[in-house]
């Protein structure tokens, strides 16, 4: 049996794409990227989660010393809020990209209609 060469392994690695399903992070299974109302819902959900996490974290600094979370848990709470904020950025970028692609498609369709 012939083992793949290192070059072939690198090429295989470069062409393999990981498609992760993040639909559980969106507000609706029938999410329409062209609907501004969905953008508002998606951003609100992420910001609500981030706000909740940060309120929980803030409570750690106002209370009994012996009731505080350890550093590892505090780190993960902070990272959860950061990931929510990054989700907002990704959601807004996706809507922006979709709007640009729709405009390009509309222009191409308009040109095709004029030529016909």
Secondary structure in CASP SS format (residue, H / E / C, confidence):
PFRMAT SS
TARGET T0000
AUTHOR 0000-0000-0000
METHOD secondary structure of the structure
MODEL  1
X C 1.00
X C 1.00
X C 1.00
X C 1.00
X C 1.00
X H 1.00
X H 1.00
X H 1.00
X H 1.00
X H 1.00
X H 1.00
X H 1.00
X H 1.00
X H 1.00
X H 1.00
X C 1.00
X C 1.00
X C 1.00
X C 1.00
X C 1.00
X C 1.00
X C 1.00
X H 1.00
X H 1.00
X H 1.00
X C 1.00
X C 1.00
X C 1.00
X C 1.00
X C 1.00
X C 1.00
X C 1.00
X C 1.00
X C 1.00
X C 1.00
X H 1.00
X H 1.00
X H 1.00
X H 1.00
X H 1.00
X H 1.00
X H 1.00
X H 1.00
X H 1.00
X H 1.00
X H 1.00
X H 1.00
X H 1.00
X H 1.00
X H 1.00
X H 1.00
X H 1.00
X H 1.00
X H 1.00
X H 1.00
X H 1.00
X H 1.00
X H 1.00
X H 1.00
X C 1.00
X C 1.00
X C 1.00
X C 1.00
X C 1.00
X H 1.00
X H 1.00
X H 1.00
X C 1.00
X C 1.00
X C 1.00
X H 1.00
X H 1.00
X H 1.00
X H 1.00
X H 1.00
X H 1.00
X H 1.00
X H 1.00
X H 1.00
X H 1.00
X H 1.00
X H 1.00
X H 1.00
X H 1.00
X H 1.00
X H 1.00
X H 1.00
X H 1.00
X H 1.00
X H 1.00
X H 1.00
X H 1.00
X H 1.00
X H 1.00
X H 1.00
X H 1.00
X H 1.00
X H 1.00
X H 1.00
X H 1.00
X H 1.00
X H 1.00
X H 1.00
X H 1.00
X H 1.00
X H 1.00
X H 1.00
X H 1.00
X H 1.00
X H 1.00
X H 1.00
X H 1.00
X H 1.00
X H 1.00
X H 1.00
X C 1.00
END
